[in-house]
């Protein structure tokens, strides 16, 4: 019997954060997500989610909803689910960009595919480990508040802290990092994220002030503008600390460009940037070929998106870091969570698909 996509529905949700999350580019107050449910003709249902981000993915929740319902839905309804490559090609070929909308569909489709194989998504993707630890991100704020939050999260069990920076005063920026380092244990890893705030000269000036923390800092993330590949390479070539690319990489083509130029040491993969799991897989494979480790990151996302990203991380040894902390920033007790949380670690459920059953 032919297996087809019989129904597609969507729902928008808003979950308030415990406090505003501030980066160099924007302030986020809630987890705003579009949940997508795909039903097959045999009754199986798969779930995915989109989280838009104007300053990163270039779309809004409203525009993503239009693409989900008015552009992608008519193209995928009644399609043959078993024609897997043709289905993904139609999804990605229908409209350019719009990563979050495509990601919502892909996550739901992969959820269904893993259910058909009767294995958890992380196993379907090739993994044998059901656990993944994440860092926690300290948003930009007053130095005292940032230090206080860092200490609290360390006590809560987070072994790695990502520190958001991005101001124009390099002395103040480095002082914040130094204060957090001094207040936390030497075993706690530090990750610095500038979200494109500087040019190469400013980036290297800041990095030069962090020599005493070289044994604690895992990387400096996206210090320059996303399109400034020359600047990114300059920083990478001259920095004693590893440099990670984030906003510079949306597609496998973007990744290959950076890898061929040796313009970064690590690459941050986000499903909302790549449009889902298939392109994330390609980026990770390219990075493996070039000997470059990856991080799986997130926007301020809901449980379905985070579960898919955690499954991806658990499935790939080349994914060295995880930054999947958004579900710790809000009260998610009302949501059906396809994982357990123990301190800083996701324990993925041994249920078919994403585990949302």
C-alpha positions as CSV (number, residue, x, y, z in Angstrom):
1,X,0.0,0.0,0.0
2,X,1.3,3.4,-0.9
3,X,2.4,5.5,2.1
4,X,1.5,9.2,1.6
5,X,1.4,12.4,3.6
6,X,-2.3,12.8,4.3
7,X,-2.4,15.8,6.7
8,X,-0.3,18.7,7.8
9,X,-1.1,21.1,10.7
10,X,0.7,23.8,12.5
11,X,0.4,25.7,15.8
12,X,2.2,28.7,17.2
13,X,3.2,28.8,20.8
14,X,4.9,31.3,23.1
15,X,6.7,30.2,26.3
16,X,8.0,33.1,28.4
17,X,11.7,33.0,29.4
18,X,12.6,33.3,33.1
19,X,14.4,36.5,32.2
20,X,15.3,38.2,28.9
21,X,18.2,36.7,26.9
22,X,20.5,39.4,25.5
23,X,23.1,39.1,22.7
24,X,25.1,41.6,20.7
25,X,22.3,41.5,18.1
26,X,19.0,41.3,19.9
27,X,17.0,40.6,23.0
28,X,14.7,37.5,23.3
29,X,11.8,37.4,25.8
30,X,10.1,34.1,25.0
31,X,10.4,30.8,23.1
32,X,8.3,31.6,20.0
33,X,7.8,28.5,18.0
34,X,5.7,27.0,15.2
35,X,4.9,23.3,15.8
36,X,4.3,21.3,12.7
37,X,2.6,17.9,12.7
38,X,2.6,15.6,9.7
39,X,0.3,12.6,9.5
40,X,0.8,9.7,7.2
41,X,-1.9,7.6,5.5
42,X,-1.2,4.8,8.0
43,X,-2.0,7.1,10.9
44,X,1.6,7.8,12.2
45,X,2.3,11.4,13.2
46,X,5.6,13.2,13.2
47,X,6.4,16.5,15.0
48,X,8.8,19.3,14.2
49,X,9.2,22.9,15.1
50,X,10.4,26.2,13.6
51,X,12.0,29.1,15.5
52,X,12.7,32.2,13.4
53,X,15.3,34.7,14.2
54,X,15.4,38.0,12.2
55,X,19.0,38.8,12.8
56,X,20.3,35.3,12.1
57,X,18.0,33.4,9.7
58,X,16.4,36.5,8.3
59,X,12.8,35.6,8.9
60,X,10.1,36.2,11.4
61,X,7.6,33.9,13.1
62,X,4.9,35.4,10.8
63,X,6.8,34.9,7.6
64,X,7.8,31.4,8.6
65,X,4.2,30.6,9.3
66,X,3.2,31.8,5.8
67,X,5.9,29.6,4.2
68,X,4.9,26.6,6.3
69,X,1.2,26.8,5.5
70,X,1.0,28.5,2.1
71,X,4.2,27.5,0.3
72,X,5.5,24.2,1.6
73,X,2.2,22.5,2.7
74,X,0.6,22.4,-0.8
75,X,3.8,20.9,-2.2
76,X,4.1,18.1,0.4
77,X,0.5,17.0,0.9
78,X,-0.3,13.7,-0.8
79,X,3.4,13.1,-1.7
80,X,4.8,9.6,-1.5
81,X,6.6,9.4,1.9
82,X,8.7,6.4,0.7
83,X,10.3,8.5,-2.1
84,X,12.6,10.0,0.5
85,X,15.2,11.8,-1.6
86,X,12.5,13.2,-3.9
87,X,10.6,14.4,-0.9
88,X,13.5,16.2,0.6
89,X,14.4,17.7,-2.8
90,X,10.9,19.0,-3.2
91,X,11.0,20.5,0.3
92,X,14.3,22.3,-0.3
93,X,13.6,23.2,-3.9
94,X,10.2,24.8,-3.4
95,X,11.6,28.0,-1.9
96,X,15.1,29.4,-1.2
97,X,16.4,30.1,2.3
98,X,13.6,30.0,5.0
99,X,15.6,27.5,7.1
100,X,13.3,27.4,10.1
101,X,10.2,26.6,8.1
102,X,12.1,23.8,6.2
103,X,13.6,22.6,9.5
104,X,10.1,22.2,11.0
105,X,9.1,19.9,8.2
106,X,12.4,18.0,8.1
107,X,12.3,17.3,11.8
108,X,8.7,15.9,11.5
109,X,9.7,13.9,8.5
110,X,12.8,12.4,10.2
111,X,10.6,11.7,13.3
112,X,8.3,9.7,11.1
113,X,11.1,7.9,9.3
114,X,12.7,6.8,12.6
115,X,9.2,5.6,13.8
116,X,8.8,3.5,10.7
117,X,12.2,1.8,11.5
118,X,11.0,1.6,15.1
119,X,14.2,3.2,16.5
120,X,14.9,6.4,18.4
121,X,16.0,9.2,16.0
122,X,19.6,9.2,17.4
123,X,19.9,5.5,16.5
124,X,18.4,6.1,13.0
125,X,21.1,8.7,12.5
126,X,23.8,6.2,13.4
127,X,24.3,6.9,17.1
128,X,24.7,4.4,20.0
129,X,24.9,6.9,22.9
130,X,21.6,8.4,24.4
131,X,23.3,11.2,26.4
132,X,24.6,14.6,25.5
133,X,25.8,17.4,27.8
134,X,25.2,21.0,26.9
135,X,26.7,24.3,28.1
136,X,24.6,27.2,29.4
137,X,24.8,30.6,27.9
138,X,25.2,33.7,30.0
139,X,23.5,36.6,28.2
140,X,24.9,40.1,28.1
141,X,24.1,42.1,31.2
142,X,25.7,44.0,34.1
143,X,29.0,42.3,35.1
144,X,27.7,41.5,38.6
145,X,24.6,39.8,37.2
146,X,26.6,37.8,34.7
147,X,29.0,36.6,37.4
148,X,26.1,35.7,39.6
149,X,24.3,33.7,36.9
150,X,27.6,31.9,36.0
151,X,28.1,30.8,39.5
152,X,24.5,29.7,39.8
153,X,24.6,27.6,36.7
154,X,27.9,26.0,37.7
155,X,26.3,25.0,41.0
156,X,23.4,23.6,39.0
157,X,25.7,21.2,37.3
158,X,26.8,22.9,34.1
159,X,30.4,22.1,33.3
160,X,30.7,24.6,30.4
161,X,29.5,28.2,30.2
162,X,29.1,30.2,27.0
163,X,29.6,33.9,27.6
164,X,27.9,36.4,25.3
165,X,30.0,39.5,24.6
166,X,29.9,42.1,21.8
167,X,30.5,45.6,23.2
168,X,32.8,48.1,21.7
169,X,34.9,48.5,24.8
170,X,37.4,45.7,24.7
171,X,38.7,46.4,28.2
172,X,35.3,46.1,29.7
173,X,34.6,42.9,27.6
174,X,37.7,41.2,28.8
175,X,37.1,42.3,32.4
176,X,33.7,40.6,32.3
177,X,35.2,37.4,31.1
178,X,38.0,37.5,33.7
179,X,35.5,38.1,36.5
180,X,33.4,35.1,35.5
181,X,36.6,33.0,35.2
182,X,37.7,34.1,38.7
183,X,34.3,33.3,40.2
184,X,34.0,29.9,38.7
185,X,36.1,26.7,39.1
186,X,39.2,26.1,37.0
187,X,37.6,23.0,35.7
188,X,34.6,24.8,34.2
189,X,35.0,25.3,30.5
190,X,34.5,28.8,29.0
191,X,33.2,29.6,25.5
192,X,33.1,33.2,24.2
193,X,30.5,34.2,21.7
194,X,30.6,37.7,20.0
195,X,27.8,37.2,17.5
196,X,29.6,39.1,14.7
197,X,30.2,42.2,16.9
198,X,33.8,43.0,15.9
199,X,36.3,43.3,13.1
200,X,39.5,41.2,12.9
201,X,41.6,43.9,14.7
202,X,39.2,44.2,17.6
203,X,38.8,40.4,17.9
204,X,42.6,39.9,18.1
205,X,42.9,42.7,20.6
206,X,40.4,40.9,22.9
207,X,41.9,37.5,22.4
208,X,45.3,39.0,23.3
209,X,43.9,39.9,26.7
210,X,42.8,36.3,27.5
211,X,46.2,34.5,27.4
212,X,45.9,33.6,31.1
213,X,42.7,31.7,30.3
214,X,44.0,29.8,27.3
215,X,43.7,26.5,29.2
216,X,40.0,27.1,30.0
217,X,38.6,28.7,26.9
218,X,37.3,26.2,24.3
219,X,36.8,28.7,21.5
220,X,35.9,32.2,20.4
221,X,32.7,32.1,18.3
222,X,31.9,34.2,15.3
223,X,33.9,37.3,16.3
224,X,33.5,39.1,12.9
225,X,30.6,39.8,10.4
226,X,29.2,36.6,8.8
227,X,30.3,37.7,5.3
228,X,33.8,38.8,6.4
229,X,35.5,35.5,5.6
230,X,38.8,37.2,5.0
231,X,38.6,38.7,8.5
232,X,37.5,35.4,10.0
233,X,40.5,33.7,8.4
234,X,42.8,36.5,9.6
235,X,41.6,36.0,13.2
236,X,41.9,32.2,12.9
237,X,45.4,32.4,11.5
238,X,46.6,34.7,14.3
239,X,44.7,33.6,17.3
240,X,46.2,31.3,19.9
241,X,42.6,30.3,20.8
242,X,40.4,28.2,18.5
243,X,37.9,30.2,16.4
244,X,34.4,28.9,15.7
245,X,32.2,29.9,12.7
246,X,28.5,30.2,13.3
247,X,26.5,32.8,11.3
248,X,29.0,32.4,8.4
249,X,27.7,28.8,7.8
250,X,24.2,28.0,6.7
251,X,24.8,25.5,4.0
252,X,27.3,22.8,3.0
253,X,28.6,25.2,0.3
254,X,29.2,27.8,3.0
255,X,31.0,25.2,5.1
256,X,33.1,24.0,2.2
257,X,34.2,27.5,1.4
258,X,35.5,28.1,5.0
259,X,37.1,24.6,5.2
260,X,39.0,25.1,1.9
261,X,40.4,28.4,3.2
262,X,41.1,27.1,6.7
263,X,39.1,30.1,7.9
264,X,38.0,28.6,11.2
265,X,38.8,25.8,13.7
266,X,35.3,24.7,14.4
267,X,31.8,25.1,12.9
268,X,28.5,25.6,14.7
269,X,25.6,23.7,13.1
270,X,22.1,24.9,13.8
271,X,19.1,23.1,12.3
272,X,17.2,26.4,11.9
273,X,20.1,27.7,9.8
274,X,20.5,24.5,7.7
275,X,16.8,23.8,7.2
276,X,16.9,20.6,9.1
277,X,18.9,17.4,9.5
278,X,19.8,16.5,5.9
279,X,22.0,19.6,5.3
280,X,23.4,19.4,8.8
281,X,24.5,15.8,8.0
282,X,26.3,17.1,4.9
283,X,28.0,19.9,6.8
284,X,29.2,17.5,9.5
285,X,30.5,15.0,6.9
286,X,32.5,17.8,5.1
287,X,34.0,18.9,8.5
288,X,35.0,15.3,9.2
289,X,36.8,15.2,5.8
290,X,38.8,18.3,6.8
291,X,39.4,17.2,10.4
292,X,37.3,20.0,11.8
293,X,35.0,19.3,14.8
294,X,31.5,20.7,15.1
295,X,29.1,22.1,17.7
296,X,25.4,21.7,17.6
297,X,23.7,24.9,18.6
298,X,20.2,26.3,18.8
299,X,18.1,29.4,18.7
300,X,15.8,30.0,21.6
301,X,13.9,26.9,20.6
302,X,11.1,24.6,21.8
303,X,11.4,20.9,22.8
304,X,11.0,19.4,19.3
305,X,13.8,21.4,17.8
306,X,16.1,20.8,20.8
307,X,15.3,17.0,20.8
308,X,16.2,16.8,17.1
309,X,19.5,18.7,17.7
310,X,20.3,16.6,20.7
311,X,19.7,13.4,18.7
312,X,22.0,14.8,16.0
313,X,24.7,15.5,18.5
314,X,24.4,12.0,20.1
315,X,24.6,10.4,16.7
316,X,27.9,12.0,15.6
317,X,31.3,11.7,17.2
318,X,32.5,14.7,15.2
319,X,30.1,16.9,17.1
320,X,32.4,17.8,20.0
321,X,30.3,20.5,21.7
322,X,26.6,21.1,22.3
323,X,24.9,24.4,23.0
324,X,21.2,23.4,23.5
325,X,20.3,25.4,26.6
326,X,17.1,27.2,25.6
327,X,14.9,24.6,27.4
328,X,16.7,25.5,30.6
329,X,15.7,29.2,30.2
330,X,12.0,28.7,30.5
331,X,9.5,26.6,32.5
332,X,8.9,23.7,30.1
333,X,7.0,21.5,32.6
334,X,3.8,21.8,30.6
335,X,5.4,20.5,27.5
336,X,5.8,16.8,26.5
337,X,9.6,16.4,26.7
338,X,11.1,13.7,24.6
339,X,14.1,13.5,26.9
340,X,15.0,13.6,30.6
341,X,17.2,16.4,32.0
342,X,19.8,15.5,34.6
343,X,21.9,18.6,35.6
344,X,23.5,19.6,32.2
345,X,22.7,16.4,30.4
346,X,20.0,15.3,28.0
347,X,19.0,11.6,28.4
348,X,17.2,10.7,25.1
349,X,14.2,8.4,25.5
350,X,14.4,5.0,24.0
351,X,11.2,5.5,22.0
352,X,10.8,5.4,18.2
353,X,11.4,8.8,16.5
354,X,11.9,11.9,18.5
355,X,10.4,10.2,21.5
356,X,7.4,12.4,21.9
357,X,5.0,9.6,22.9
